[in-house]
Amino acid sequence: MQTNSRGTETATGYHPADGTDIRQDHAKQGAASPGILTSLIVFTVLLAALAATSLYNYLLFHTIAELVAVGIAIAVFTVAWNARTMRGNSYLLIAGTGLLFVAGVGLIHTLAYEGMGIFSGYDANLPTQLWIASRYLLAGTLLAAPLLLRRNPAPWGVFAAFTGVTGALLLSIFVYPVFPDCYVEGSGLTPFKIVSEYVVAALLALGAVAVYRLRGIFSPRVAGNLIAAILVLVVSELAFTLYISVYGFANMVGHLLMVLSFGLFYVAFVETGIRQPYAVVFTGLARSEEQLRREKDRLEQYLDIAGALFVVLDRDGRITLVNRRASEILGYPANVVVGEPWIERFVPPEERERAHALFLGLMGGKSAPVYARTPVLTAGGGERIIEWHNTVLRDDDGVACGTLSSGVDITERQHAEEALRQANVKLNLLSGITRHDILNQVTVARAYIDLTAEDSDEPGIGNYLARARTAVEEIQKQVEFTRDYQDMGVAAPVWQRPEDLINESASDLALPAGVRVRTDLADLEIYADPMVKKVFYNLIDNAIRHGEKITEIRFSCAKSGRDLLLLCEDDGTGIPDGEKETIFHEAYKRRHGHGLFLVTGILGITGMTIRETGIPGEGARFEIRVPNGGYRGDNERCAAP
């Protein structure tokens, strides 16, 4: 079905605000009305003829009435089944399929009717049982159809369900005779049959109520015919509770009303469906189209308002959508760039190979970066640097059908970052030269102090010289510390494996005999400054220096809410409670260097923190808190602390 055509929209009940299509729709409805009116006249004449037939031969009347109902039911099924792939909801499918099986049971009922002589050995109870079975099946169908309207079950599943129910009913009548008697010769209808007619009437009434409550999903004409058909069926069932003889007047009235109700079904499903094949039965499809159109317009409005660029590519890498911001950056209207190959048109030549690899990796489901920073070409011949977030789009079968990329123009920021980087390079160069010169002078000063100490025998002078040496050594430590602090934060953070860094640090330190480092971090990675190795180096070094009785240093992890804790524990003497905070200060025991102060600065670059939580006398315990998003990999072993 061509749901995007303007003509279809009109036929299904969707009307633009200008009213033109409304007038066209009324014209179409007016053209269709004479055909429907003719059908109703034909059915009226048919009912009169049927009534006259009963006066001549009731068996002939009954056979014709039942066959008319069977024929209409089969016609409804034909329409429903052939329209199953373009249905807006499941009412037509369920109702049409159910009517087919009702027709099947009704045909057997017709052949089993008293006087037909086809089923020998049976009395009037058999056709009455088949009748009640078909009524229950019909009532259940007309009640289930609106209740399951939005479920959209599979067509073959619906067919299989009706096959099972119908088969069970026939087996209960012919093979395993457990179906209750409905008619007894000489006394007429059984209580079960009468009660069943009332139950069927009640179920039909509920079905009519359900259709009325959902009438907005149907076209007005179809909803009216459906409700009328079901209500006529209710009256028909009530008529069938009154007769005593299967050839009686009440039985005839019931059959005439049944034929009338099926005539209304014919008008609703078949007559209108043939005359208006694309939307006669349901307006739900048109309303869905209208809603989708509104949602699309709203989405495009949101995309245009957004400050980010949005670009959608199909599986061939061609542009299918760009928002207003992307058009502004590229310098082309959206309708000009749609259909163009993105990489060949807007990616600089030197970047195209990398862009192709990224796109193919995304479409092929291979490991590909979700975030990418690439330049794009603009209409004026310039370049803008865009930071992209890429997402794969998939169809209903889960197959990749394109990509959605949202981007931010970081051109000015990139230039500012580059200028800042150049300034840092110059400052670091100046700092390095100055530090080198200072250390050279410190070396000269220490040499003169040593020479003076050798030439002087006076105790007082020797004491002063020792203090001077200590001061010079402290200056040397301070200057050397600036080298580490200067390098911190210069390079961008990267993903690193703590286990590898810990093992490298342990090897660099040449652990004393009897001391071992144990790790239990597997493939865990953290996002940290490249200098994070110094964190683990200093933790191990401090444990060895100050742990005294230490024999083991353990690194593990634990979850704390959404954050991760990296734990460094040892079995040394621990840290006194009064010093747990001050050990991270710059001035803490300067004679031991600035290790933990440096550790705090390195971790803080990517939002990590550190604290000491060990028990004095039992060992030190450092907790490095890694915020959510700053860790990845195998952390299942990281249980709650």
C-alpha positions in Angstrom: 0.0 0.0 0.0 1.3 3.4 -0.9 0.7 5.1 2.4 2.7 8.2 1.4 0.4 9.2 -1.4 -1.9 12.1 -1.0 -4.8 10.2 -2.4 -4.5 7.5 0.2 -4.4 10.1 3.0 -7.7 11.5 1.9 -9.4 8.1 1.5 -8.3 7.0 5.0 -9.6 10.0 6.8 -6.6 12.3 7.0 -7.4 15.8 5.9 -5.2 18.8 5.6 -6.2 22.1 7.1 -7.2 23.8 3.8 -10.3 21.6 3.4 -9.7 20.7 -0.2 -9.2 17.0 0.5 -12.2 17.0 2.8 -14.4 18.0 -0.2 -12.8 15.4 -2.3 -13.4 12.8 0.4 -17.0 13.7 0.6 -17.3 13.4 -3.1 -15.8 9.9 -3.0 -18.1 8.9 -0.2 -21.0 10.2 -2.2 -20.0 8.2 -5.2 -19.7 5.0 -3.0 -23.0 5.5 -1.3 -25.3 4.5 -4.2 -23.4 1.2 -4.5 -23.8 0.5 -0.8 -27.5 1.5 -0.9 -28.0 -0.8 -3.8 -26.5 -3.7 -1.8 -28.9 -3.0 1.1 -31.9 -3.0 -1.3 -30.7 -6.3 -2.7 -30.5 -7.8 0.8 -33.9 -6.4 1.6 -35.4 -8.1 -1.5 -33.4 -11.3 -0.6 -34.9 -11.3 2.9 -38.4 -11.0 1.5 -37.8 -13.8 -1.0 -36.3 -16.0 1.7 -39.4 -15.4 3.9 -41.6 -16.4 1.0 -39.5 -19.5 0.3 -40.2 -20.7 3.9 -43.9 -20.8 3.1 -43.2 -23.2 0.2 -40.5 -25.3 1.7 -38.9 -24.6 5.0 -35.9 -26.8 4.4 -35.2 -24.9 1.2 -35.4 -21.6 3.1 -33.1 -22.8 5.8 -30.5 -24.1 3.3 -30.5 -20.9 1.3 -30.2 -18.7 4.5 -27.3 -20.7 5.8 -25.5 -20.8 2.5 -25.9 -17.0 2.1 -24.3 -16.5 5.5 -21.6 -19.0 4.6 -20.9 -17.3 1.4 -20.6 -13.9 3.0 -18.3 -15.2 5.7 -16.0 -16.7 3.1 -16.0 -13.4 1.2 -15.1 -11.5 4.4 -12.3 -14.0 5.0 -11.0 -13.5 1.4 -10.8 -9.8 1.9 -9.2 -10.1 5.3 -6.6 -12.6 4.4 -5.5 -10.8 1.2 -5.2 -7.6 3.2 -3.3 -9.1 6.0 0.0 -7.5 5.0 -1.4 -3.9 4.8 -3.6 -3.9 7.8 -3.5 -1.0 10.2 -4.8 -3.2 13.1 -5.8 -6.8 13.6 -9.6 -6.5 13.8 -10.2 -7.5 10.1 -7.8 -10.4 10.3 -9.3 -11.9 13.5 -12.9 -11.3 12.5 -12.4 -12.5 8.9 -10.6 -15.7 10.0 -13.1 -16.4 12.7 -16.0 -16.0 10.2 -14.4 -18.6 7.9 -14.5 -21.2 10.7 -18.0 -20.1 11.7 -18.9 -20.7 8.0 -17.4 -24.2 8.1 -19.3 -25.2 11.2 -22.4 -23.5 9.8 -22.1 -25.5 6.6 -21.9 -28.8 8.5 -24.9 -27.6 10.5 -26.8 -27.0 7.2 -26.0 -30.4 5.9 -27.0 -32.0 9.2 -30.4 -30.3 9.3 -33.4 -32.5 9.8 -34.7 -33.6 6.4 -31.3 -33.3 4.5 -30.7 -37.0 5.1 -26.9 -36.7 5.0 -26.0 -37.6 8.5 -27.9 -40.8 9.1 -28.5 -42.0 12.7 -28.7 -38.5 14.1 -31.8 -36.5 15.1 -32.5 -32.8 15.4 -30.1 -32.5 18.3 -27.1 -32.7 16.0 -27.8 -29.6 13.9 -28.8 -27.7 17.1 -25.5 -28.6 18.8 -23.6 -27.5 15.7 -25.6 -24.3 15.7 -24.7 -23.5 19.3 -21.1 -24.4 18.7 -21.0 -22.0 15.7 -22.7 -19.3 17.8 -20.1 -19.6 20.6 -17.4 -19.4 18.0 -19.0 -16.4 16.3 -19.5 -14.5 19.6 -16.0 -15.3 20.8 -14.6 -14.0 17.5 -16.5 -10.7 17.5 -15.5 -10.2 21.2 -11.8 -11.2 20.7 -11.3 -9.1 17.6 -11.6 -5.6 19.3 -9.9 -6.8 22.5 -6.8 -8.0 20.4 -7.0 -5.1 18.0 -3.7 -3.5 19.0 -1.8 -6.8 19.5 -1.3 -7.5 15.8 -0.9 -11.3 16.1 0.7 -13.2 13.3 -1.8 -14.2 10.6 -0.9 -17.9 10.6 -1.0 -17.9 14.4 -4.6 -16.6 14.3 -5.5 -19.3 11.7 -3.9 -22.0 13.8 -5.8 -20.8 16.9 -9.1 -21.0 15.2 -8.3 -24.4 13.7 -7.6 -25.7 17.2 -10.8 -24.3 18.7 -13.0 -25.4 15.9 -11.4 -28.9 15.8 -12.0 -29.2 19.6 -15.7 -28.3 19.1 -16.3 -30.8 16.3 -14.5 -33.6 18.3 -16.7 -32.9 21.3 -19.8 -33.4 19.1 -18.8 -36.2 16.7 -15.9 -38.2 18.2 -16.1 -37.7 22.0 -19.8 -36.8 22.5 -19.3 -34.6 25.5 -21.1 -31.5 24.0 -24.4 -31.1 26.0 -27.7 -31.9 24.3 -29.4 -28.8 22.8 -32.7 -30.3 21.5 -34.9 -33.2 22.6 -37.6 -34.5 20.3 -41.1 -33.9 21.7 -40.0 -31.4 24.3 -37.9 -28.9 22.3 -34.9 -26.9 23.4 -32.9 -27.9 26.4 -32.0 -25.5 29.2 -28.4 -25.6 28.0 -29.4 -24.4 24.6 -31.6 -21.6 25.8 -29.0 -20.4 28.4 -26.3 -20.6 25.7 -28.3 -18.3 23.4 -28.5 -15.8 26.2 -24.8 -16.2 26.9 -24.0 -15.8 23.2 -26.2 -12.7 23.1 -24.4 -11.2 26.1 -21.0 -11.9 24.5 -22.1 -10.3 21.2 -23.4 -7.2 23.1 -20.0 -6.9 24.8 -18.4 -7.2 21.4 -20.6 -4.3 20.1 -19.6 -2.2 23.2 -15.9 -2.9 22.5 -16.3 -1.8 18.9 -18.1 1.3 20.0 -15.4 2.2 22.4 -12.8 1.8 19.7 -14.9 3.4 16.9 -12.3 6.0 16.3 -10.0 3.3 14.8 -12.6 2.5 12.1 -14.1 4.7 9.5 -17.5 6.0 10.6 -19.4 3.9 8.0 -17.7 0.7 9.0 -18.1 1.3 12.7 -21.8 1.9 12.2 -22.3 -1.2 10.1 -20.3 -3.4 12.5 -22.2 -2.3 15.5 -25.5 -2.7 13.7 -24.6 -6.2 12.5 -23.7 -7.3 16.0 -26.8 -5.9 17.5 -29.0 -7.6 14.9 -27.2 -10.9 15.8 -28.1 -10.3 19.4 -31.8 -10.0 18.5 -31.4 -13.1 16.3 -30.0 -15.1 19.2 -32.9 -14.0 21.4 -35.4 -15.2 18.7 -33.7 -18.6 18.8 -34.6 -19.0 22.4 -38.3 -19.0 21.7 -38.9 -21.7 19.1 -40.0 -25.3 19.9 -39.9 -26.8 16.4 -36.9 -26.5 14.1 -39.4 -25.6 11.5 -41.2 -23.0 13.6 -41.8 -19.2 13.0 -39.3 -18.1 15.7 -36.6 -20.2 14.0 -37.5 -18.5 10.7 -37.2 -15.0 12.2 -33.9 -15.9 13.8 -32.5 -17.0 10.5 -33.8 -13.9 8.6 -32.1 -11.7 11.2 -28.9 -13.7 10.9 -28.9 -13.2 7.1 -29.5 -9.4 7.7 -26.6 -9.2 10.1 -24.3 -11.0 7.7 -25.5 -8.6 5.0 -24.3 -5.7 7.2 -20.9 -7.5 7.6 -20.8 -7.7 3.8 -21.4 -4.0 3.4 -18.8 -3.2 6.1 -16.0 -5.5 4.9 -16.6 -6.5 1.4 -18.7 -4.0 -0.5 -16.9 -1.0 0.9 -13.6 -2.7 0.7 -13.9 -3.4 -3.0 -15.1 0.1 -3.8 -12.5 1.8 -1.7 -9.7 -0.8 -1.6 -7.0 1.2 0.2 -8.9 2.4 3.2 -12.2 1.6 3.7 -12.2 -0.4 6.8 -9.7 1.3 9.0 -8.6 4.9 9.5 -5.9 3.7 11.9 -3.3 3.5 9.2 -4.0 7.1 8.1 -3.9 8.3 11.7 -0.6 6.5 12.2 0.7 8.2 9.1 -0.4 11.6 10.4 1.1 10.9 13.8 4.4 9.7 12.2 4.4 12.9 10.1 3.9 15.1 13.2 6.6 13.2 15.1 8.9 13.6 12.1 8.2 17.3 11.9 8.7 17.6 15.7 12.0 15.7 15.5 13.3 17.8 12.7 12.4 20.9 14.7 14.3 19.6 17.7 17.3 18.7 15.5 17.2 22.2 14.0 17.0 23.8 17.4 19.9 21.8 18.8 23.3 23.4 18.7 25.0 20.2 17.6 25.4 18.9 14.0 23.4 15.9 13.0 24.2 13.8 9.9 22.5 10.6 8.9 24.2 8.3 6.3 22.7 5.3 4.6 24.5 2.0 4.2 26.4 3.4 1.1 27.7 6.4 3.0 25.3 8.8 1.3 23.6 11.6 3.3 20.0 11.1 4.0 19.5 13.9 6.6 21.3 16.9 7.9 20.0 19.4 10.4 20.1 23.2 10.2 23.3 23.5 12.2 25.1 21.0 9.9 23.9 23.0 6.9 25.3 26.2 8.4 28.7 24.7 9.1 28.9 23.0 5.6 27.6 26.1 3.9 25.0 24.2 1.8 21.2 23.9 2.1 20.0 20.5 3.3 18.3 19.7 0.1 21.5 20.2 -1.8 23.7 17.8 0.3 21.1 15.0 0.7 22.1 12.1 -1.5 25.7 13.2 -1.7 28.5 10.8 -0.6 29.7 12.2 2.7 33.3 11.1 2.7 34.1 12.0 -0.9 32.3 15.4 -0.7 33.0 16.7 2.8 36.1 14.9 4.2 39.6 16.2 3.2 41.6 13.9 1.0 44.2 13.1 3.6 41.5 12.0 6.1 39.3 9.9 3.7 41.1 6.6 4.2 40.7 6.8 8.0 37.0 8.0 7.6 36.3 5.0 5.3 37.8 2.6 7.8 35.7 4.1 10.6 32.5 3.9 8.6 33.1 0.3 7.4 34.0 -0.7 11.0 30.7 0.7 12.3 28.6 -0.9 9.5 30.3 -4.2 9.8 29.8 -4.4 13.6 33.6 -4.4 14.1 35.3 -2.6 16.9 35.3 1.1 15.9 35.7 4.3 17.9 32.3 5.8 18.8 34.0 9.2 19.2 36.1 10.7 16.4 37.6 14.1 15.7 37.8 14.9 12.0 37.9 18.0 9.8 35.2 18.7 7.3 35.3 20.7 4.1 33.0 23.7 3.8 31.5 25.5 0.8 34.1 28.3 1.0 37.0 25.8 0.7 37.9 26.0 4.4 38.0 23.3 7.1 36.1 23.0 10.4 37.2 20.5 13.0 34.2 18.5 14.3 34.1 16.1 17.3 31.7 13.3 16.4 29.7 10.8 18.4 28.7 7.9 16.0 25.8 5.5 16.3 24.8 2.6 14.1 21.2 2.6 12.8 19.5 -0.8 12.4 16.4 -2.0 10.6 13.7 -4.2 12.0 15.8 -7.3 11.4 18.8 -5.8 13.3 20.8 -5.3 10.2 22.9 -2.1 10.1 21.3 0.3 7.6 23.2 3.5 8.3 24.8 5.7 10.9 23.7 8.7 12.9 26.5 11.2 13.9 26.1 14.1 16.2 29.0 16.6 16.2 30.3 19.7 17.9 32.3 22.3 16.1 35.5 22.6 18.1 37.6 24.5 15.6 38.1 27.6 17.8 38.7 25.4 20.9 41.2 23.3 18.9 43.1 26.5 17.9 43.0 27.7 21.5 44.3 24.3 22.8 47.1 24.3 20.2 48.1 27.9 21.2 48.1 26.8 24.9 50.1 23.7 24.0 52.7 25.8 22.3 52.8 28.2 25.2 53.3 25.2 27.6 56.1 23.9 25.4 57.9 27.2 25.6 57.3 27.4 29.4 58.5 23.9 29.9 61.6 24.6 27.8 62.3 27.7 29.8 61.7 25.8 33.1 63.9 22.9 32.0 66.8 25.3 31.1 66.4 27.2 34.3 66.2 24.0 36.4 69.3 22.6 34.6 71.3 25.8 35.4 70.1 25.8 39.0 71.1 22.2 39.5 74.5 22.9 38.0 75.0 25.7 40.5 73.8 23.4 43.3 76.5 20.9 42.3 79.1 23.7 42.4 77.9 24.8 45.8 78.1 21.3 47.2 81.6 20.9 45.9 82.8 24.1 47.5 81.1 23.1 50.8 82.9 19.7 50.7 86.2 21.4 49.9 85.8 23.9 52.7 84.9 21.2 55.2 88.1 19.3 54.3 90.3 22.5 54.8 88.7 23.6 58.1 89.4 21.9 61.4 87.2 24.2 63.5 84.1 22.4 64.9 81.9 25.4 64.6 82.6 25.9 61.0 82.0 22.2 60.3 78.6 22.5 61.9 77.7 25.4 59.8 78.9 23.7 56.7 76.8 20.6 57.5 73.7 22.8 57.8 74.6 24.5 54.5 74.9 21.0 52.8 71.4 20.1 54.1 69.9 23.3 52.8 71.5 22.7 49.4 70.3 19.2 49.2 66.7 20.4 50.0 67.0 22.9 47.2 68.1 20.1 44.9 65.0 18.0 45.9 62.7 20.9 45.4 64.1 21.6 41.9 63.9 17.9 40.9 60.3 17.8 42.2 59.4 20.6 39.8 60.5 18.4 36.9 57.8 15.8 37.8 55.2 18.4 38.6 55.9 20.2 35.3 55.2 17.0 33.2 51.9 16.4 35.0 48.9 17.2 32.8 51.0 18.1 29.7 49.8 15.0 27.7 46.2 14.0 27.3 44.8 11.3 29.6 44.7 7.8 28.1 43.3 4.3 29.0 45.9 2.3 31.0 46.1 -1.0 32.7 47.1 -0.6 36.4 48.3 -4.2 36.6 51.0 -3.5 33.9 52.0 -0.3 35.6 52.3 -1.9 39.0 54.4 -4.7 37.7 56.7 -2.3 35.9 57.0 -0.1 39.0 57.9 -3.2 41.1 60.6 -4.1 38.6 62.1 -0.6 38.6 62.3 -0.5 42.4 64.2 -3.8 42.7 62.2 -5.1 45.8 64.1 -6.1 48.9 64.3 -9.8 49.7 61.2 -11.1 51.4 58.9 -8.4 50.0 56.5 -9.2 47.2 53.8 -7.3 45.2 50.6 -9.1 44.4 47.9 -7.8 42.0 44.4 -8.9 41.3 43.2 -6.5 38.6 43.2 -8.6 35.4 42.1 -6.5 32.4 40.9 -3.5 34.4 41.7 -0.2 32.7 41.5 3.4 34.1 41.4 6.7 32.2 44.3 8.7 33.7 47.3 11.0 33.1 50.2 9.2 31.4 52.2 9.9 34.6 49.9 7.6 36.6 52.6 5.0 36.8 54.3 7.3 39.4 51.3 6.8 41.6 51.9 3.1 41.9 55.7 3.6 42.0 55.3 6.0 45.0 52.8 3.8 46.8 55.2 0.8 46.6 58.2 2.9 47.4 56.6 4.5 50.5 55.4 1.0 51.7 59.0 -0.3 51.4 60.5 2.7 53.1 58.2 3.2 56.0 56.4 -0.2 56.4 59.3 -1.6 58.5 58.1 -5.2 58.9 56.4 -5.3 55.5 56.4 -8.6 53.6 53.6 -8.1 51.0 51.9 -5.2 49.1 48.5 -6.1 47.6 46.6 -4.3 44.8 43.0 -5.1 44.3 39.7 -3.4 43.5 36.2 -3.0 45.0 32.9 -1.4 43.9 31.6 1.6 45.8 28.2 2.5 44.3 28.9 3.4 40.7 32.5 4.2 41.4 35.5 1.9 41.6 38.1 1.6 44.4 41.7 0.7 43.6 43.1 -0.6 46.9 46.8 -0.7 47.9 47.3 -2.6 51.1 50.4 -3.8 53.0 51.2 -5.7 56.2 53.6 -3.1 57.6 53.3 -0.8 60.6 50.6 1.4 59.1 50.1 5.1 59.5 49.0 6.8 62.7 45.5 8.2 62.8 46.8 11.8 63.3 48.8 11.6 60.1 46.3 10.1 57.7 45.3 13.5 56.2 48.7 15.3 56.4 50.7 12.6 54.5 49.2 14.1 51.3 50.2 17.7 52.1 53.2 19.2 50.3 55.1 20.1 53.5 54.7 16.6 55.1 58.2 15.3 56.1 60.0 17.0 53.4 63.0 14.9 54.1 61.1 12.1 52.5 60.2 14.0 49.3 56.9 14.9 47.8 55.6 11.5 46.7 52.1 11.5 48.0 51.5 15.1 47.2 52.5 14.3 43.6 50.2 11.3 43.6 47.2 13.5 44.6 47.9 15.9 41.8 48.3 13.2 39.1 45.1 11.4 40.2 43.1 14.7 40.4 43.6 15.4 36.7 41.0 12.9 35.8 38.8 13.3 38.9 40.3 10.5 41.0 41.0 10.9 44.7 43.0 9.0 47.3 42.8 8.5 51.0 44.4 6.3 53.7 42.0 4.0 55.7 44.4 1.4 57.2 44.6 0.4 60.9 47.7 1.5 62.7 49.9 -1.5 63.6 48.2 -3.7 61.0 49.3 -2.1 57.8 48.5 0.8 55.5 45.5 0.8 53.1 45.2 3.4 50.4 41.9 3.8 48.5 42.0 5.4 45.0 38.4 6.3 44.0 37.9 6.1 40.2 34.7 7.9 39.2 32.1 6.2 37.1 33.1 6.4 33.4 36.8 6.4 34.3 37.2 2.7 34.4 36.4 -0.2 32.0 37.2 -3.9 31.4 36.9 -6.9 33.6 35.8 -5.6 37.0 33.4 -8.4 38.0 35.9 -9.5 40.6 35.6 -6.1 42.2 33.1 -6.8 45.0 31.8 -4.3 47.5 34.5 -3.3 50.0 
